[in-house]
Amino acid sequence: MVMFSFLLVVALAAMSISAPFPAVLECSEGWTLIDRTCFLLTDASGTWDAGQSFCNQRGASLATISSQTQQDAITTMLSQSVWIGLNDLKEDHSYGWADGSEYNYASWDDDQPNNSGDVLWVFGNREDCVEMRQKVDYMWHDEHCYEARQFLCSMAPEKITTTTTVTTKPAPVCEEGWEMFEEAICYKASNAVASWPEARDACLTQGAQLAAITSEGQQNFLAARLIDNTWIGLTDEVEEGTFTWQDGTEPEYTNWKKGEPNNSYAYLTFGVGEDCVEVRPGDGDTWNDLLCTARRQFVCQKPPQ
């Protein structure tokens, strides 16, 4: 019996020695771990779309806040109003997070969300995006998506196990139905047609944005996959004649058709111009500015998983 007890103790000790240690959650440099989520408060600011694009380029999304612990901790970090990922762009009055997380926590201010721009719906001025507002101790307010706010991003932490085994990161992959370009960007061309704003919103609901073509390699990759005239993310809606991508950056690479952009439908007395950009496969895959209300196929992009 003594021998049996001794062997049992030895066996249990061996099991405890060989058992793996619990995983440690870590964030990248510059990010802050709060309640199992990594947050990045950036110096950048702009529209909600620009913020989502900024965060997407870092493998993240505008912030998802899922607990009072996170709300309280983030509040201590802020010095001005910030965009978070909550929005009702997909369906009015039906809020969801930009990264697809379950919406089960909120910190709305009194009488919010109130969609105070609803009376101007004919101009597309609904308050579809959500900010943490400085004036009310960073409680949440719905706001016009085109307003400029500081960006707050979030992403899942990495799980690091404390073993001597060195593990390599798996190769990046795209979701089903998306195609990868140079292990850096996932693209998805839609066969449906939509106006440019509708196409932008359709991409946003998938955690993506309308495609930004920044090199000849990307241009050739997409050109081989486009069938009909297709919206990309370039527009001069903010400032006439100054084309920018959704994140607010001006293009370093372009592929305009000769004579474009020409703003040929600029009935300026009515404020109507060709503010959005399409790729035209039937015209050598060159770019053309067009009325944003025109219905075209569209192509979305987002980082790989």
N, C-alpha and C positions, 0 to 999 in steps of 0.2 A: 504493500500500500504506500509506503514511504517512497519507494522507487517510482511508482506511478505518479504521485504528486510532483516529484522532482521533474519527471519528464514532461508533465503538463505545464509546469511553470516555464521550462525551457522552450516548449513549443509556442506558448503565448508570447514570450519575450521575442522569439524569432519573428513571429507574425507582426509584432508592433514595430520592430526595427525595419522590416521590409515594406510596411504599409506606406503609401505615398502621403506626403504632407498636404494639407488643404491648399487649394489654389489661392494665390494672392492677386488681388485686383490692382492693376496699374494703369495710369494714363500717360499719354505722350507728354513730352516736355512742354510746359506752358499751359497745360490743361489741369483742371482741378477735379478731384474725385469727391463727389457728394452723393451719399446714399446709393452706391453702386452704379453711378452714371458719371461720365467725364464731361465737364463743361469748359467752354472757352469763351471768355469775354474779350471781344476783339476791339481794336481801335477803329475798325472800318464802320461806316454807316451808309445808309441808302434806303431804297425801297425794300418792301418785303421780298419781292422776287430776287432782287440783287443779293439780299441776305441769304436766301435759300441757296442760290447759286454759289455764293462765297463758301458756305458751309459744305455743300456738296463736293466742291473741289478739294476739301480736306477729309473726305470720306465720312462726313457728318451731315447733320441737318440743323435747321433752326431749332432751338432748344425745346425738348419735351420735358415738362416739369410734372412729376408724378407723385409728389408727396409734400407735406407741409415742411418736412426737414429740408428738402431742396429749396422750396420757396423762401424759407427764412434765411438759409445760408447764402443764396444768390442775392437776396435783398441787401445783405451787408457788403456785397462786392460792387454794387452799382452806384453810379454818380449821375446817371441820366436815363431817360426812357429807352427800353430795348425791345426789339422784335423777338417774339418766341414763335414756335412752329405751329401754334393753334390757328385754325382758319375754318371758314365755311365756304371756300371757293367752289367745292364740288356741288354742294347743295345748300342753299340759303337757310340759315338757322340750324343747320346740322353740323356741329363742330367736330373736327378731327385733327390729329397731329400730322405734321408733314411727313414724319418717318413711318406712319402707319401704326404707331403704338395705340393701345387701348386708352380711350379717354375716360378715366375714372377718378380724376382729381381736378379741382378747379379752385381758383382764388380770385373770383370776379369781385370788382368793386360794387357798391350798391347800385341797383338799377342797370347793371351791365349783364350781358351785352344788349345795347339799345339800338344798334344799326341806324344811327341818327341820320345817315345819308340816304335812307330808304326813299325819302320823298323825291330824291334826284335820280331814281333808278333808271330813268330814260337815258341819262348820261353815263350810266355805268358806275355811279359813285357810291355803291353800297360799302359799308364798313365790313369787309370780309376777313381782315387780318387782325391779329391780337398782339398787343404790346403790354409790357409791364411799365406802368406810367409813374414817373417820378413824383408828380404832384399829389398822388394819393397813396404814398408809401409803397409804391410798386405793386399795387393791386392791378388786376387785369382789366383792360378796356379793349373793345373792338374799335378798329380804326381803318381809315382809307389806306389801301395797300400801297398807294403811290407816295405816301408820306415818308420822310427820311428819319430813320431811327438807328441807333447802334445795334450791332449784330451780337446775339448770344447763340452759340452753337452747342450741340450735345452729341455724344456718341457712346456706344457701349465700351466699357474698359476691356483691356486685355487680361486674360487669366494666365498668370505665371505660376507654374508649379516649382517648388523648391527642391529640385532633384539635380543630380549631377548630369543627367541626360540633356543634351542640347537638342531642342526641337526646332525644326525649321517651319517658317510660316507656309501654309498651303498657298499654291498659286492662286492669283485672283481669278474669280469666275463671274460671269454674268447670269442674271436670272433667265429662266426659260423664256425664249422668244426674243431675247436681246443678243446682239452680236458685239464681240469685243474688238477694239482697235488698239494694238500695241500694248496689251495688258494695262491700259490706262483709262479707257472710256468704253462704256457700253452704249450702243445705239439701238434704237427700235424705230423703224419706219412704219407709219400707220397707213393702212389702205383707206381708212375713213377720210372724209373731207370736212373741213371746219374753217371758220374765220381765224385770223391770227390770234385774237384774244382767246377764243375757244380752244385753239390748239395749245396755247401756253398753259391754260388751266388744266387741260387733259394731261399734259406732261407733269404738272405740279402734283396732281392726284396720284401719280406713280412715283413720287419722290424724285422727279427729274426736271429738266428744263428743255426748252427748244434748243436744238443743236447749235453749238458755236463751232464754226469751221476756222481753225487757226493755222492750218498748214496745207500745203499741196497734197501731202500724204492723206490727211483727213478728207480733203476734197475728192481725191480719186477713190478712196474707200467708199464714201457715201454715194458718189456718182454711179458706181457699179451696182448699187442697190435701189436706186430711185427709178420709178416707172413713169410718173407723171409730175407735173409742176408741184413743188413741195416747199412748205414754209420752213425757214430756219429762224434762229433767235435774234436776227439783226433788225434794228428798228431805229428811226429817228423821231419817235413820238415825243420824247422829252424835249429835244431841241431840234428844230427844223434844220436839216442839212448836216447834222452831226449824228452819224450812225454809231450805235453802241450795241454790244451784246447785253443779255439780261442782267449780267453782274455789273454793268456800268462801264466796262472797259471798251475802248475803241479798237477796231480791228487792225492788226498788223498785217494780216493776209486778206486779200480780197480776190474775187473772180468775176467782177462786173462784166456784163456784155458791153461792147463798145457803145458809148453814148448814154450809159446808165451809171448812176441813178439819174433819172430825168424829171421825176415828179410831174409826169405829164397830165395827171388829173388834179392839179393843184388849183381848185376853185377857191382861192384864198379868201374871198368874201364870205364863204361859208365855213372856213377853217378845215377844208377837206383836202388832203394830199396823199400821195403814195408814201406811206410811212413804214411799211413792212416789206420784208425781203423774201423772195422765193428763189429756189434753184430750178432751172428749166432744162430737163433732160433732152428735150427736142431741139434745144438751141445751144448745143455743146456744153450743157451743164453749167452755163453761165448764170450770174445772178441778175435779178431784176427787181426794182422797187415797184410796189403795187398797193392798191387800196387794201387796208387791213380787213375790210369786210368781205373781200373776195374769199371764196371757199376753195381750199387747196388741201392736198394731203400734207402730212407734217412728219418730222423726225425728231425724236426726243433723245436726250443723252443723260447719263448719270455715271458715277464711279462704280467700278466692279465691287463685288463683295469680297 
